[in-house]
């Protein structure tokens, strides 16, 4: 159980770092992204561990990665676009 929790925290931090590196302009501040990825991974590990039971470390880490990715995807803002209005408006 300790390895699952530690692995999921490290996985959440790695996914948060990768998301910030790739989508820095579309994500909020780092102080929001890192906890969201970490807590998402911990919740995913808890959820997967509860569903499968102990002894399924790879599946638990996969569930942690999936839920962390979903939590991070909820933070992504749309690209800023200028609204073009016609002259008649």
Protein Blocks (a to p, Z undefined) as FASTA:
>chain_A
ZZmmmmmmmmmmmmmmmmmmmmmmmpccfklmmmmmmmmmmmmmmmmmmmnoghilmlmm
mmmmmmmmmmmmmmpccddddddddfkZZ
